[in-house]
Structure formats: structure tokens, C-alpha cells
Amino acid sequence: MRFAAALLLFACVGSTALAQPPAEIARAGEAYRAGRFQEAAELYDSAIKAGETSAPLFYNAGNAWFRGGDFGRAILNYERALVLEPGHPEARANLQVARDKARALELKGSKLDQLLGRIQPNHYAIAAAAAFWIALFALAVHWFRSRRSAALVALGLMAVLIFAGTVVALYRLETGDKGRSFAIVTAPKIEARLATADSAGSVLALPAGSEIAILSTRGDWSYAALPNGLRGWIPAASAERVRLFR
């Protein structure tokens, strides 16, 4: 039932339209509606590589790749949509459908990272900026007033704590399980290996759409943390980082 319900979401391009979309994105939408899913996916991909980024764009690209049978790239784009809009319900539902279809492996993220990931990074940044200025204001007023105010001291301390907490959250989002190192395997039938050679021993088979964390890169190979807690080398071109943004 979940699969059938999610397929209804694929019947059209995402409901949230892009205001005045570039011609390439408009052509992608036309191709999708005409059933030319591979063409639509490639047009969306071209727009993304040209610098276009938005949750609806990634969601629509994910739908096109899914309908074209490329589950790895579908999962990659749904994940990118959720980075920009963690509460996007259609992207989250379709991501699960694509994972089930591809039998993709997932990293075992911590509960803290899952909790922090429910809020967009820019919301943490806004909260940090607001807390900083409130703390500064409270400190300035407290300093220049002839009578000291316990309420101002409490307000300032609370603002400092909120500022510190949001900074820690932002740092964790950048460096945690689904931070800058978080990537999706986009190539089919990839084997993680013990060394940077196709003849090296296999560590784990990675279906397209599987999650990894890229730890380092050496030439054409990337060293990655794998879903089962092991580590291994994969061809660098076989996976893409989820975060395109800094």
C-alpha cells in the first residue's frame, strides 16, 4: 500500500513550482509530463550542475530519475531536497520507496544527528545570530545602567547558552553522520575493497543508493565509512556527496 500510494506522487512533477524557472527546468518539466523521464532527469541534472538549487528542483529530479529506473540518483536527489527542506513530506516518502526498491544500505546514524537534522541549517544560523545580538544588548544595558538588573543578567546568560547550542548544532551537522562527508552510491553493483585496486579483496557489496561517508580520496579512489560499520575503498566516480552547498 505504501508503494502504491507513493507512486501517486510520481504521476506529476512536484507540487511546489519554481517561480520563473530557467528554460532548462521548464523543458525538463515538459519532458517529464510527456513521459520522457531520462531526458527530464538529464535536463534537471544539467540545471543543478549550472548552480540551480532548491528543494522542489531536487525533488522533481529525484522523481525523474526514479521513473527512469536510476534509483541511486533518485535517492541522491531526494536526500538533497531534504537537506534544504527537512520537512518535505513527499521527498521523505519517495526516498523510502526508492530505498526499498533499490535495496539500498543505510548508515547507522546517531539519534542526536537524526534529531538535529529535523531543522534546516539556516534556522540554526538565524537563531545563533539572534541570540548573539540579544546577549550583546543585555550586556550593554546591564553595563551602562546605574542599577544592576538580575533579569538582564538572566536574559544574557540564556542568550549565550542558546548561541553556544546552535553553534554546536551547526558544527555537528557539518561534521556528523550526514554532514559534508555524507554521500550516495550512484553506480550499480559497486564493491568496497580493501585497497585501491579492482583486484583487492571485497569488503562489502553496495547497491546503488547506499549511504556512505567519504573520509578521504586518493587518485581515482575514495576511502569511505560503510553502512555495516566497516571501511573500504570505492571508485571515486561511483558516489556523489549529498551536500552541494557550503
C-alpha positions as a Markdown table, in Angstrom:
| # | Residue | x | y | z |
|---|---|---|---|---|
| 1 | Met | 0.0 | 0.0 | 0.0 |
| 2 | Arg | 2.9 | 2.3 | 0.8 |
| 3 | Phe | 4.4 | 1.7 | -2.6 |
| 4 | Ala | 1.1 | 2.2 | -4.4 |
| 5 | Ala | 0.4 | 5.4 | -2.5 |
| 6 | Ala | 3.9 | 6.8 | -3.2 |
| 7 | Leu | 3.5 | 6.1 | -6.9 |
| 8 | Leu | 0.7 | 8.6 | -7.0 |
| 9 | Leu | 3.4 | 11.2 | -6.1 |
| 10 | Phe | 5.2 | 10.3 | -9.3 |
| 11 | Ala | 2.3 | 10.9 | -11.5 |
| 12 | Cys | 3.3 | 14.6 | -11.8 |
| 13 | Val | 6.2 | 16.8 | -11.2 |
| 14 | Gly | 6.5 | 18.1 | -7.6 |
| 15 | Ser | 3.6 | 20.2 | -6.5 |
| 16 | Thr | 5.8 | 23.1 | -5.4 |
| 17 | Ala | 6.6 | 25.1 | -8.6 |
| 18 | Leu | 9.7 | 27.1 | -9.1 |
| 19 | Ala | 8.9 | 30.8 | -9.7 |
| 20 | Gln | 10.0 | 31.8 | -13.2 |
| 21 | Pro | 12.1 | 28.7 | -13.8 |
| 22 | Pro | 15.1 | 28.7 | -16.2 |
| 23 | Ala | 14.3 | 27.4 | -19.7 |
| 24 | Glu | 16.1 | 24.2 | -19.0 |
| 25 | Ile | 14.0 | 23.4 | -15.9 |
| 26 | Ala | 10.8 | 24.3 | -17.9 |
| 27 | Arg | 11.9 | 21.9 | -20.6 |
| 28 | Ala | 12.6 | 19.2 | -18.0 |
| 29 | Gly | 9.0 | 19.6 | -16.7 |
| 30 | Glu | 7.6 | 19.3 | -20.2 |
| 31 | Ala | 9.7 | 16.1 | -20.9 |
| 32 | Tyr | 8.5 | 14.6 | -17.6 |
| 33 | Arg | 4.9 | 15.2 | -18.4 |
| 34 | Ala | 5.4 | 13.7 | -21.8 |
| 35 | Gly | 6.9 | 10.5 | -20.2 |
| 36 | Arg | 10.4 | 11.2 | -21.4 |
| 37 | Phe | 11.9 | 10.6 | -18.0 |
| 38 | Gln | 15.5 | 10.1 | -18.9 |
| 39 | Glu | 15.5 | 13.4 | -20.9 |
| 40 | Ala | 13.9 | 15.2 | -18.0 |
| 41 | Ala | 16.4 | 13.8 | -15.5 |
| 42 | Glu | 19.3 | 14.9 | -17.6 |
| 43 | Leu | 17.9 | 18.4 | -18.0 |
| 44 | Tyr | 17.3 | 18.7 | -14.3 |
| 45 | Asp | 20.9 | 17.4 | -13.7 |
| 46 | Ser | 22.2 | 20.0 | -16.1 |
| 47 | Ala | 20.4 | 22.8 | -14.3 |
| 48 | Ile | 21.8 | 21.6 | -11.0 |
| 49 | Lys | 25.3 | 21.5 | -12.3 |
| 50 | Ala | 24.8 | 25.1 | -13.6 |
| 51 | Gly | 24.2 | 26.2 | -10.0 |
| 52 | Glu | 20.4 | 25.9 | -9.6 |
| 53 | Thr | 19.5 | 24.6 | -6.1 |
| 54 | Ser | 16.1 | 24.3 | -4.4 |
| 55 | Ala | 14.1 | 21.6 | -2.6 |
| 56 | Pro | 11.4 | 21.4 | -5.4 |
| 57 | Leu | 14.1 | 21.1 | -8.1 |
| 58 | Phe | 15.9 | 18.2 | -6.3 |
| 59 | Tyr | 12.5 | 16.6 | -5.6 |
| 60 | Asn | 11.5 | 16.8 | -9.2 |
| 61 | Ala | 14.9 | 15.5 | -10.4 |
| 62 | Gly | 14.5 | 12.6 | -8.0 |
| 63 | Asn | 11.1 | 11.7 | -9.4 |
| 64 | Ala | 12.5 | 11.8 | -13.0 |
| 65 | Trp | 15.5 | 9.6 | -12.1 |
| 66 | Phe | 13.2 | 7.2 | -10.3 |
| 67 | Arg | 10.8 | 6.9 | -13.3 |
| 68 | Gly | 13.8 | 6.4 | -15.5 |
| 69 | Gly | 14.9 | 3.4 | -13.3 |
| 70 | Asp | 18.0 | 5.0 | -11.8 |
| 71 | Phe | 17.3 | 4.6 | -8.1 |
| 72 | Gly | 20.8 | 5.7 | -7.0 |
| 73 | Arg | 20.4 | 9.2 | -8.5 |
| 74 | Ala | 16.8 | 9.3 | -7.3 |
| 75 | Ile | 17.9 | 8.7 | -3.7 |
| 76 | Leu | 20.7 | 11.3 | -4.1 |
| 77 | Asn | 18.3 | 14.0 | -5.2 |
| 78 | Tyr | 15.7 | 13.2 | -2.5 |
| 79 | Glu | 18.4 | 13.4 | 0.1 |
| 80 | Arg | 19.5 | 16.8 | -1.3 |
| 81 | Ala | 15.9 | 18.0 | -1.2 |
| 82 | Leu | 15.7 | 17.0 | 2.5 |
| 83 | Val | 18.9 | 18.9 | 3.3 |
| 84 | Leu | 17.2 | 22.1 | 2.1 |
| 85 | Glu | 13.8 | 21.2 | 3.5 |
| 86 | Pro | 13.9 | 18.5 | 6.2 |
| 87 | Gly | 10.1 | 18.6 | 6.5 |
| 88 | His | 9.4 | 17.9 | 2.8 |
| 89 | Pro | 6.9 | 15.0 | 3.2 |
| 90 | Glu | 6.8 | 13.9 | -0.4 |
| 91 | Ala | 10.6 | 13.7 | -0.7 |
| 92 | Arg | 10.8 | 11.7 | 2.5 |
| 93 | Ala | 8.1 | 9.3 | 1.4 |
| 94 | Asn | 9.6 | 8.8 | -2.1 |
| 95 | Leu | 13.0 | 8.4 | -0.6 |
| 96 | Gln | 11.8 | 5.4 | 1.4 |
| 97 | Val | 10.1 | 3.9 | -1.6 |
| 98 | Ala | 13.3 | 4.3 | -3.7 |
| 99 | Arg | 15.4 | 2.7 | -0.9 |
| 100 | Asp | 13.1 | -0.3 | -0.7 |
| 101 | Lys | 13.1 | -0.7 | -4.5 |
| 102 | Ala | 16.9 | -0.5 | -4.7 |
| 103 | Arg | 17.5 | -2.4 | -1.5 |
| 104 | Ala | 20.0 | 0.3 | -0.6 |
| 105 | Leu | 22.0 | 0.1 | 2.6 |
| 106 | Glu | 21.9 | 2.9 | 5.1 |
| 107 | Leu | 24.4 | 4.2 | 7.6 |
| 108 | Lys | 23.5 | 3.8 | 11.2 |
| 109 | Gly | 23.2 | 7.5 | 12.2 |
| 110 | Ser | 23.1 | 8.6 | 15.8 |
| 111 | Lys | 19.9 | 9.7 | 17.4 |
| 112 | Leu | 21.4 | 13.1 | 18.0 |
| 113 | Asp | 22.2 | 13.6 | 14.3 |
| 114 | Gln | 18.6 | 12.5 | 13.4 |
| 115 | Leu | 17.2 | 15.0 | 15.9 |
| 116 | Leu | 19.4 | 17.9 | 14.7 |
| 117 | Gly | 18.6 | 17.1 | 11.1 |
| 118 | Arg | 14.9 | 17.9 | 11.6 |
| 119 | Ile | 15.7 | 21.6 | 11.4 |
| 120 | Gln | 17.2 | 23.4 | 8.5 |
| 121 | Pro | 20.8 | 24.7 | 9.0 |
| 122 | Asn | 19.8 | 28.2 | 8.1 |
| 123 | His | 17.3 | 28.2 | 11.0 |
| 124 | Tyr | 20.1 | 27.3 | 13.4 |
| 125 | Ala | 22.1 | 30.2 | 11.9 |
| 126 | Ile | 19.3 | 32.6 | 12.4 |
| 127 | Ala | 18.8 | 31.5 | 16.0 |
| 128 | Ala | 22.5 | 31.9 | 16.6 |
| 129 | Ala | 22.6 | 35.4 | 15.2 |
| 130 | Ala | 19.5 | 36.5 | 17.2 |
| 131 | Ala | 20.9 | 35.0 | 20.4 |
| 132 | Phe | 24.2 | 36.8 | 19.8 |
| 133 | Trp | 22.6 | 40.2 | 19.5 |
| 134 | Ile | 20.3 | 39.7 | 22.4 |
| 135 | Ala | 23.2 | 38.7 | 24.6 |
| 136 | Leu | 25.2 | 41.8 | 23.4 |
| 137 | Phe | 22.2 | 44.1 | 24.0 |
| 138 | Ala | 21.6 | 42.7 | 27.5 |
| 139 | Leu | 25.3 | 43.0 | 28.4 |
| 140 | Ala | 25.4 | 46.6 | 27.1 |
| 141 | Val | 22.3 | 47.7 | 29.0 |
| 142 | His | 23.4 | 46.0 | 32.2 |
| 143 | Trp | 26.8 | 47.6 | 31.9 |
| 144 | Phe | 25.6 | 51.2 | 31.4 |
| 145 | Arg | 22.7 | 51.1 | 33.9 |
| 146 | Ser | 23.3 | 52.6 | 37.3 |
| 147 | Arg | 21.3 | 49.8 | 38.9 |
| 148 | Arg | 22.2 | 46.2 | 38.0 |
| 149 | Ser | 19.3 | 44.0 | 36.8 |
| 150 | Ala | 19.1 | 40.3 | 37.6 |
| 151 | Ala | 16.6 | 39.9 | 34.8 |
| 152 | Leu | 19.1 | 41.3 | 32.2 |
| 153 | Val | 21.8 | 39.0 | 33.5 |
| 154 | Ala | 19.4 | 36.0 | 33.2 |
| 155 | Leu | 18.4 | 37.1 | 29.7 |
| 156 | Gly | 22.1 | 37.5 | 28.7 |
| 157 | Leu | 23.1 | 34.1 | 30.1 |
| 158 | Met | 20.1 | 32.4 | 28.3 |
| 159 | Ala | 21.0 | 34.0 | 25.1 |
| 160 | Val | 24.7 | 32.9 | 25.4 |
| 161 | Leu | 23.6 | 29.3 | 26.1 |
| 162 | Ile | 21.3 | 29.4 | 23.0 |
| 163 | Phe | 24.1 | 30.8 | 20.9 |
| 164 | Ala | 26.5 | 28.1 | 22.1 |
| 165 | Gly | 24.0 | 25.4 | 21.5 |
| 166 | Thr | 23.1 | 26.5 | 17.9 |
| 167 | Val | 26.8 | 26.8 | 17.1 |
| 168 | Val | 27.4 | 23.3 | 18.3 |
| 169 | Ala | 24.4 | 22.0 | 16.3 |
| 170 | Leu | 25.7 | 23.6 | 13.2 |
| 171 | Tyr | 29.2 | 22.1 | 13.7 |
| 172 | Arg | 27.6 | 18.7 | 14.3 |
| 173 | Leu | 25.5 | 19.0 | 11.1 |
| 174 | Glu | 28.7 | 19.7 | 9.1 |
| 175 | Thr | 30.8 | 17.0 | 10.6 |
| 176 | Gly | 28.3 | 14.4 | 11.7 |
| 177 | Asp | 27.0 | 11.3 | 10.0 |
| 178 | Lys | 25.1 | 13.3 | 7.4 |
| 179 | Gly | 27.5 | 16.2 | 7.1 |
| 180 | Arg | 29.9 | 17.2 | 4.3 |
| 181 | Ser | 31.2 | 13.6 | 4.1 |
| 182 | Phe | 27.8 | 12.1 | 3.5 |
| 183 | Ala | 27.4 | 10.5 | 0.0 |
| 184 | Ile | 25.2 | 8.2 | -2.0 |
| 185 | Val | 26.5 | 5.4 | -4.3 |
| 186 | Thr | 25.1 | 6.2 | -7.7 |
| 187 | Ala | 26.8 | 3.5 | -9.8 |
| 188 | Pro | 25.3 | 0.0 | -9.8 |
| 189 | Lys | 27.0 | -3.1 | -8.3 |
| 190 | Ile | 29.9 | -1.4 | -6.5 |
| 191 | Glu | 32.2 | -3.4 | -4.3 |
| 192 | Ala | 34.0 | -1.7 | -1.5 |
| 193 | Arg | 37.6 | -3.1 | -1.4 |
| 194 | Leu | 40.5 | -3.5 | 1.0 |
| 195 | Ala | 42.9 | -1.4 | -1.3 |
| 196 | Thr | 42.8 | 0.9 | -4.3 |
| 197 | Ala | 42.7 | -1.9 | -6.9 |
| 198 | Asp | 39.9 | -3.8 | -8.6 |
| 199 | Ser | 41.7 | -7.0 | -7.7 |
| 200 | Ala | 41.8 | -6.2 | -4.0 |
| 201 | Gly | 39.6 | -8.2 | -1.6 |
| 202 | Ser | 36.0 | -7.2 | -1.3 |
| 203 | Val | 34.7 | -5.7 | 1.9 |
| 204 | Leu | 31.0 | -5.1 | 1.1 |
| 205 | Ala | 28.7 | -5.0 | -1.9 |
| 206 | Leu | 27.0 | -1.7 | -2.2 |
| 207 | Pro | 23.7 | -1.5 | -4.2 |
| 208 | Ala | 23.0 | 1.8 | -5.9 |
| 209 | Gly | 21.5 | 4.3 | -3.5 |
| 210 | Ser | 23.5 | 3.0 | -0.5 |
| 211 | Glu | 24.8 | 5.6 | 2.0 |
| 212 | Ile | 28.5 | 6.1 | 2.7 |
| 213 | Ala | 30.7 | 8.7 | 4.3 |
| 214 | Ile | 33.7 | 9.7 | 2.2 |
| 215 | Leu | 36.7 | 10.1 | 4.6 |
| 216 | Ser | 39.5 | 10.7 | 2.1 |
| 217 | Thr | 40.3 | 10.5 | -1.6 |
| 218 | Arg | 43.4 | 9.1 | -3.3 |
| 219 | Gly | 43.5 | 9.5 | -7.0 |
| 220 | Asp | 40.5 | 7.7 | -8.5 |
| 221 | Trp | 39.5 | 6.0 | -5.2 |
| 222 | Ser | 37.7 | 7.2 | -2.1 |
| 223 | Tyr | 38.1 | 5.7 | 1.3 |
| 224 | Ala | 34.7 | 5.5 | 3.0 |
| 225 | Ala | 32.8 | 4.5 | 6.1 |
| 226 | Leu | 30.3 | 1.8 | 5.1 |
| 227 | Pro | 26.8 | 1.0 | 6.4 |
| 228 | Asn | 27.9 | -2.1 | 8.4 |
| 229 | Gly | 30.5 | -0.2 | 10.4 |
| 230 | Leu | 33.4 | -1.3 | 8.2 |
| 231 | Arg | 35.6 | 0.8 | 5.9 |
| 232 | Gly | 36.8 | 0.3 | 2.4 |
| 233 | Trp | 37.8 | 1.8 | -0.9 |
| 234 | Ile | 35.4 | 2.5 | -3.7 |
| 235 | Pro | 35.9 | 4.2 | -7.2 |
| 236 | Ala | 35.6 | 7.9 | -6.6 |
| 237 | Ala | 33.3 | 8.4 | -9.6 |
| 238 | Ser | 30.8 | 5.8 | -8.2 |
| 239 | Ala | 29.4 | 8.1 | -5.5 |
| 240 | Glu | 28.4 | 11.7 | -5.0 |
| 241 | Arg | 28.3 | 13.9 | -1.9 |
| 242 | Val | 24.8 | 14.9 | -0.9 |
| 243 | Arg | 25.7 | 18.4 | 0.1 |
| 244 | Leu | 26.4 | 20.7 | -2.8 |
| 245 | Phe | 26.3 | 23.8 | -0.5 |
| 246 | Arg | 28.8 | 25.3 | 1.9 |
